[in-house]
């Protein structure tokens, strides 16, 4: 029975959920747990749905996201969307890395609805990733779809594979950047972007 005022919006491929659940049930057993005990009875299904949600970027087309909201505008000023929350899974250990992305572009006759830039970040982040590739993919997508004068992307993130295991450095932050066009060729343009987002690459 649904609670009043609450509507569950999750939609999953039930066949995929069922198959994944079987695997997660066996993983729990191999870890030394009893998947039949009360607290774990529904965990395989919950984990399956959580993983499908965290990797739903595979079902999205980031270029199509941008193309859905393109507008002709005579604007050549830098457009910056900063502090975009980012959640992804490291493909090496399937542990989370979390942080924020800063994205800028200089229009060349075409602008995009501002909400589409965070959606592009999510579409690439919600896949098994490495931060370096994620940074490049966001830049390339915007460059190829909008054909702007330049694109800049900086990502700052903390990696649980470094915090929870391995070297166990809880406060380390990884910063990656990628630039095209004016941001790559013109140091002043790049420096203006870095000043706006408050990040130093030195």
N, C-alpha and C positions, 0 to 999 in steps of 0.2 A: 504493500500500500504506500502511495506517495505521500510525503508530508505536504501539508498545505503551503502553497507558495513556493514549492521546490519542484523543479523540473530537471530531471537528469538528461543531459544533452549528449552523453557519450554514444558514439556509434562506431561499432567495430565489426570487422569481418569475423563472424562467429566461427567459421572453419579455421581461420588462422589462430584465433584465440584458443580454440580447443587443442590444436596441434602444439602450439607453444606451451600451453598449460601442462600437457603430458611431459614435455621435456623438463619444465621447471620442477615438476613433482619429483622426477628422477634426480635432478640436481640437489634438491633438498635432502633426499635420501642419501646421496653420495657424500654430502657434507656432514652426515651423522645425525640428521634430524629425523623425526617421525612425521611424515607429511599427513598422517591420519589423525594427529592430535588436534584438539579443538581450535587452537590458535592458528594452525596452519592449513586447515581444511580448504579455505578459499584463497589461500595465498598464491598458489600457482596461477589461478585465473587473474588475480589482481596484478601479479607481476607481469603476466602476458599483456594485459591491457596497458599497464604503465609503459612497458617497452614499446608497444605499438604507438602510443602517444608520443613518446620521446623521440621516435624515429619517423614521425609522420611527414618529415620533409621529403622523403623519397616519393611521396604521392603528390608533390607540388611542383609546379613549373615556375621557377623564380622569374624568368623572362616574361612569361604570360602575366604574372602578377604586376609587373611594371607596365606592360602594354595595356592593361585594363584601365589605366588612369593617366594617359599622356595628354598634355595640352600644349598648344603652340603659344609661346610667349617670348617677346623680345626682351630677354633678361640674360645678362652676362655676369651677374654678381654671384659670389659663392653661396651655395645653399648647404647648410650644415645641420645634420641631425646627430646629436651627441647623447651619450649616456644611455644607449639602447641596451636594455637588459638582455643578457645572452646566457642560454643554458644549452650545453651540448654534452656529448659522450665521447671520451677519448677512444679511438678505435683500437688502441693497444691493450687496454685493460677493461674497457667498457665501464669506466668510472667517470663521474661528471667532471666537467670543467665549467666554471661559471664566471661571469664578469660583465663587461660592457663593451659595446662597439661604438665607434664614432665614424660617421660617414659624411663625406662632402662631395659635391660635384659642382662644376661651373657650366650652366646650361649653354647650349648652342642652338637656341631657337625652340627647344622642347624642355618642358619641366614635367615632373611627375608628382602625383598626389603624395603628400608627405608621409602618410601612413603606410605607403607601399614600401618604403625603404626598411622600416623595422620588419615588415612581413618577409622581405627578401632575406634579411638577416636570419629570421626564424627558419625559413625554408631550407637554408643551407646548414644552420646550426643543429636542426633536429634530424641529424643523420650521424652515423659513426664518422668522427672527424679527427683531424689534427688542426691545431690553431693556425698553422702556417697556410694550409690549403684553404681553410675557411676564409681567411683574410683575402686571399687571391680570388676566390670564387665570387665573393661579393663585389669586389672591384671590377672583375671581368664582366659580370652580368650587367652592371650599370653602364659600363663603357660600351658594351656591344649593343645594348637595347636603346639607350638614349643618345649615343654618339655625342657626348658632351665635350667641352674643351679640356676637361680633366676630371679625374676621380681620385679621392683619397680615402683610405680605410685604415683605421687603427683599432686594434683589439687589445684589451687588457683583461687577463683572466687568471684565476687561481685553479690549479689542477689537483683534484683529489688523489690522483695517482702519485703525486709528489707529497701530499699532506698526510694521507692515511696510511701509506705504505712506502716502501723504498727509502728515500732520503728523509722523509717525514719532516719537511720544512713547511710549517703551517702558514707562514706569512709571505712566502715568495709569490711574486706576480710576474707573469710572462706577458711581454708586450710585443706585438707583431704589427707591421705596417706594410702597405703596398700603395703605390701611386702610379698614375698615368697622366699623360698630357702635360698641362701647365703645372700640375703639382710636382711632376718629376723634373721638368725643365727649368722652372722658375723658383729659385730658393726663397724669394720673398713671399710668393703665394703659399708655398709649403709652410713657411714659418708663421704666416698669418693663421693658417688652419691649426697648427700645433698650439698657437697662443690661445685661440678660441676654445679648444677642447681642454687646455690646461695640462698637456702631456709633453714631457721632454724625452727625446730619443737619444740624448747625449749620455 
